[in-house]
Amino acid sequence: MSRRTLCLAALIATTVAAQAADVPAQPREQPSLLALSTAPSEAELHATIEKLISFGTRHTLSDTQSDTRGIGAARRWVKSRFEQISKECGGCIEVVTPSQVFTGKRVPQPTEVMDVVAIKRGKTDPQRVIVMTGHLDSRVTDVMNATSDAPGANDDASGVAALIEAARLLSKQDNGATLVFAALSGEEQGLYGGKVLADYAVAQGWKVETDLNNDIVGNSHGQNGVIDNLTVRVFSEGTKTNETPEQAKYRAYHGGEVDSPSRNIARYMEQLASTYLPDFRVHMVYRTDRYSRGGDQVPFLEAGYPAVRVTEGHEDYTRQHQDLRTGHTDQDRGIKYGDTIDGVDFRYLAHVTALNTITMAALSRAPAPPSGVSTEGALATDTTVKWKKTPGAAGYVVHWRDTTAPQWQYSRAVGDVDQAVIKDVVIDDWFFGVSAVSADGYESPVVFPGDAGSFERSPAPKSP
């Protein structure tokens, strides 16, 4: 090859590299996430729920000493299952059992509430943490009945099975941020397990990006006869639980009522589902939880962390919080009450598990959400968006949407910068946000400007 040819080839290579460098980092579809969409095993999910049912009852106040019955035996089995998964990945998972002693309306005597928590440390950003939770405890009609059989197949062995399967699938994959899979106790007695884990996260200094709380996620047959195995609900708060009066005053004027970090996690999940699970739909619900009901995501919100609740699309209340029995009155004759395994649709549960697994993988591989996001543009025809750069980000994307739109409608990759001017888009008429993108195309959730949208932890207000 001649010297001239070599020089020409070098010039072309340099030009191509320069042009590539000029192209802003952009989100792109990930084959590894597509592979996870069909990875959950119905057999694994079934085996976990069947094992949890075998303990008879998992009531928080039930036996803790027996090896075959009660909450203690169930917790020890879950711990052993996590330890087996860790063994299979060369010790990549640490298992801890944080606990606290509580008394309350549904816990009349001091009782230890213990969570079983599997931790897979992040390689590049270990203090940033993605959490998936489900509650281990079960109950029957009388919330204080700690002795009768309470299978809790769907409420919430389904959530525990999903998180154990997610841990199995992600145990041998890379994650930049830390992944946490937690089987909680004490939910039915007062959301105590969620508080134990939220307090543990605070004590450990974790930067929790979200808690995906999976509670009642395995049934596709609604009590009203509707059969829907293609929809899952994701509940998210609109404004932060511990918002201060000053923050509320600013938000009330500038917007942010539907843009908490939890709400943008829900949007993130909806977008992932539309990309990687085209036959499975996320129904975003603009509430912290179902009407007048609660779950273990609430203590995370109270601690200042983003959190959502994942729940099946149509519930069957004859299978929740019920004694095992068959109806015999004129109104319910022949109805079989109780939360038994025949009420679980394992194909549906596998889809829900896939959604959680994809979400955890995507979040853990993307950069952290940008901080310090702000907008300017009063009395102007352009909008300026600013933010602080995030470690590990190769570029940023500015998003905007109509103020009444549920999902982000428009976006623009702007490169590795800390501000951008969106020409001819008037700030008065739109909501704006920013996401961070890695060099390989993983994108963070969108961050809405100001305290209302910040993913940084907001400590609970101190009592006067």
Number of C-alpha atoms within 10 A of each C-alpha: 5 7 8 9 10 11 11 12 12 12 12 12 12 12 12 12 11 11 10 11 11 10 12 19 25 21 21 11 13 14 10 12 20 16 12 21 22 15 17 23 20 17 11 17 25 19 13 22 24 17 16 29 23 16 21 21 27 33 30 31 24 21 18 18 11 13 14 15 21 28 31 21 19 25 23 15 19 23 19 14 16 24 18 15 21 22 12 14 15 11 13 16 23 14 18 14 18 16 21 16 13 16 12 11 9 15 17 11 12 11 16 18 22 24 25 24 23 28 22 24 21 19 13 16 19 17 16 21 25 24 23 28 28 34 29 32 30 33 29 24 14 11 15 18 17 20 17 17 22 28 29 31 31 29 28 28 35 33 31 31 32 33 28 26 26 25 24 21 17 19 21 15 10 14 23 23 28 25 27 23 26 29 29 29 30 30 23 23 21 18 19 26 32 27 24 23 27 25 18 14 18 17 9 10 11 18 21 26 25 24 27 27 28 32 24 26 33 35 29 25 19 16 13 10 9 13 13 15 23 17 19 26 21 28 24 28 26 21 21 28 20 16 19 13 9 9 14 18 12 14 19 11 8 14 18 22 16 22 26 26 31 31 31 26 27 29 23 20 24 23 16 22 23 13 15 21 22 11 12 19 22 24 19 19 17 16 17 26 20 14 7 6 7 16 23 31 31 25 22 25 25 20 20 23 29 30 31 30 29 30 24 28 24 21 19 18 14 17 22 22 20 19 21 19 11 13 13 11 9 7 8 12 10 12 13 17 19 26 29 20 20 10 16 22 19 23 18 22 29 26 29 32 31 28 28 25 25 24 20 26 23 23 26 28 25 25 28 27 27 29 22 17 24 19 20 13 16 12 10 14 13 16 21 19 22 21 21 14 21 19 14 17 25 20 26 31 24 23 22 23 17 14 16 10 11 14 17 19 10 11 15 15 20 19 22 17 15 16 20 19 16 19 11 10 16 17 21 14 12 16 22 25 26 28 28 32 32 21 16 16 19 22 28 26 28 28 29 30 27 18 24 24 27 23 27 18 17 19 14 14 12 5 4 3
